[in-house]
Amino acid sequence: MMMKITAPAKVNIFLKITGHKEGYHTLLSRFMQVTDLYDTIRFVPCECDTFTIEGCPGVPRESNTIYRAWKALNEATGDLDLLEFFYHHKVVVEKRIPSQAGLGGGSSDAAAFMRLAKQVCDLKLSTDELARIGSTIGADIPFFIYDCPSANVSGFGEIVEPFDEEPLALEIETPPVACDTAAVYRVFKERFLSDIDPLSFLGWERIPSTRLLERIAEPEKLNDLYPAALLACPRLRDYARPGWFFSGSGSSFFKMRS
């Protein structure tokens, strides 16, 4: 059995905040996989005293999304085969997606881990159940669990509706600026939440991504978090250029390849 899986990056073609409840922001966003930028997750035979992850230097195990996904799967299933498997295998991650870049790397890694663990350990979970478990770890994880090239994502990130289009050929540039997601959302809540206007993006979920990027030139109109990210991470202004859009809470910019 092949014990390897790729974990693709994503961009947010648009990201609009729709409200705030229960301590979290709700959103409507078009997520799109970036198929040529991905991490690779492998399960490698190894006698381990405890759950072991290699390839994520500087990330404490307890805060690693893969470790949190393993814990959540254990708690949800109580499956002893899952527990036993990782006494005899370690998780090896080959990282290519930059961290704190708005590209979903940690969420994609966790989702890929869950999908591969379900397969190799024969976990009796539907994709919907896997996505529900994933949503308890991170808002972006359900999109990666469903593994659709493009989707409209809403609610807290748990509602994923595939959108029928091919992923675009994109150029991505990630400046040497780490954007803290929590800080960006905090600034948005303090400075911009009261100004949201759902009528300003009415029907966007039905418009193909190419048309959205061609019609709307201003990245701050497509991504509500961009103005907040500029305040939270002022150095981003040094890397902003006309024709480039902003993904997630940053710090990556993207555009369609010409």
C-alpha angles and dihedrals in degrees: 000000000000106000097192133097136174122234110206126209122239138209128205108235086192132357121191125178111225101183148311128258140150089016095301137092120245119216150182113217142159108230118196128187118236098215097188094054114063147137121231123226120199133181105215124190109254135142103242130183090204140006104300130201124183128187101044103095116186094021113109111230094237092058096041109113091222092057091046089050091052091050092048092050091050092050093046098046108023084210110167092198089062091051093046094046093063093051084066101035136047127208114242117193124197103200121209101143110087118238125244088015105118091251099110097240098150093043092047091050091052092048093048090049091052093048092049093044090051090054101044095040094040093232113191095230129124120226089252091054091047090051091049091053090046092053089063088063103041139351095234096050099086091060090056093043090058089048096209119158093229132008144164107240122196145160109039089333095283096104108079119178115180114234116212105239138101118253111265124242100252138185113216128195121186113193121212090263121112111212114204105219094209091051092050092050090046091055090046092053093048098043111021113020094090090056100056114129115193091193090064092070100030111152096006090127088069097050119094114247094241091057093047092052092046095047101043114052098174113086091204090062093053096042120041091194095060097083089046091049091052089056095043093044107027092178088072088079089069090063102039113113134176114269095027124110131208125242125217114311089334163185098180126088124201142183138177114271111251 
